[in-house]
Amino acid sequence: MTAHHPGLPASGRAAADLLTELRALTVADLPTRGGRTTAYTYDPGRAEVREAAVQAYVTMLEVNGLDPTAFPSIVTLERHVIGAVASRLGGDDATPGIFTSGGTESIILAVKAARDARPDITEPEIAVPVTAHAAFHKAGRYLRVRVVTVPVDRRTFRADPVALATACNDNTVMVVASAPSYAHGVVDPVARIAADAAARGIPCHVDACVGGWLLPWLTEAGAQVPPFDLSVPGVTSLSCDLHKFGYAPKGASVLLFRDQAMRLTAYYACAQWPGYPVVNSTVQSSKGAGPLAGAWATLQVLGADGYRDLGRAALAATRRLIAGVAQIEGLRVLGEPDATLVALGTDPEAPLDLWELADESRARGYFLQPQLSIDGLPASLHLTLTGVSEQGVDGLLAALRDSADTVRPHGTTVPPPDLLALLDELDFAALDDATFAALLPAAGIELTGEPTSRMAAVNRLLDALPTSVRDQLAARFLSALYSPHLGN
């Protein structure tokens, strides 16, 4: 008898059984609704919005975005979505743009466009603040563009325009600003950065992936938001995710350009093979139209009034959180957030172990995202406040206070120096997944896959290692996680 892998049963199974199994598999997942997961998920708290997005997604499930001449519906939907975003971010219906699968793809395409617009530069570089999203480093690796990182103001965490301008040279094809930066929620001085770039004839990309769709609504709610969009002279491209504060299903981002010529350099075309001519606006070729339809439906159902209400609620929650954190001994907010993203740091005068605090908060039902120290910037815990956070901010603050009281008496912990030295010298490429997985307990790392799995040891270790070793260790861990030797 032929053996069958559990991933492919000998006979088909009933859909009801599959859904029951899926629900069981998600028991250990972080909750996606209710605002207790302060990263990764964005919940509008409105059932009708989710239902409309689901129905639109399913309706377009089998439509292939590869060929807009075969499926003209995607052209209409993309024009509507891009036009809606552009009209809020300094453009209009004629603003050229691309609908992508997410912020990382938008950023990769923005870097590609800037690189390919300057074929005369054989060793292209981009200048980015050290707080710029990791997606720029990924783009640099994929596209063979050198990423020059520039220190930021260590008090405000905003990019330093002078330092960015100084980092530019004849090989620079792009300068980057964030609106806001993911780690600290602050908007860089975009106007000055873009003006300096324009004076040198260099494109300026604004990474507004996490906050681009949110900031205009915060402005209407009374927040003081610095200018950052396409209305700012010198800004040549901008990325904005709709699956974040647009509350659309995952897989929805928009990349806007000031002119058509730059968008053309983001495209890829190939008619140099015997098959159909391939013309792509994104990294993907075949792609489902579900995310596009879901984003369109979400925009339509919420409308300006819905986003206005959600923005006001998120801003109110953020202000209450910041005020509450100020009353917790050992905790402080890093910088002065312009958006509803907050970085919690520790008070140098009465330090708390942030990694243990994150574990204790998770045990109390709240996920706070660890952020490692880098380039003199302190480690922190990230919180994204959304439209539903206003209802739960008091519970979040109570969990933070309780968690801080629990970890405070134990002080802070550092990894053993001999372990750090061993990892610094280890050849990760020479290890197979089984060997690496067997080493983790010796490093004090025990992962159970349960909702209350403690990650303090992992985060503490990563934070203490050089950045190059962090990268290797994280990649090795991911490989092991998807192997039979670690996890389920």
Buried (B, 14 or more C-beta within 10 A) or exposed (E): EEEEEEEEEEEEEEEEEEEEEEEEEEEEEBBEBBBBBBBEBBBBBBEEBBEBBBEBBEBBEEBBBBBBEEBEBBEEBBEBBBBBBBEBBBBEEEBBBBBBBBBBBBBBBBBBBBBBBBEEBEEBBBBBBBBBBEBBBBBBEEBEBEBBBBBBBEEBBBBBBEBBBEBBEEBBBBBBBBBBBBBBBBBBBBBBBBBBBBEEEBBBBBBBBBBBBBBBBBEBBEBEBBBBBBEBEBBBBBBBBBBBBBBBBBBBBBBBBBEEEBBBBBBBEEEEEEEEEBBBBBBEBEBBBBBBBBBBBBBBBBEEEBBBBBBBBBBBBBBBBBEBBEEBEBBBBBBEBBBBBBBBBBEEEEBBBBBBBBBBBBBBBBBBBBBBBBEEBBBBBBBBBBBBBBEBBEBBBEBBBEBBEBBBEEEEEEBEEEBBEEBEEBEBEEBEBEEBBBBBEEBBBEBEEEBEBBBBBBBBBBBBBEEEBBBBBEEBBEBBBEBEBBEE
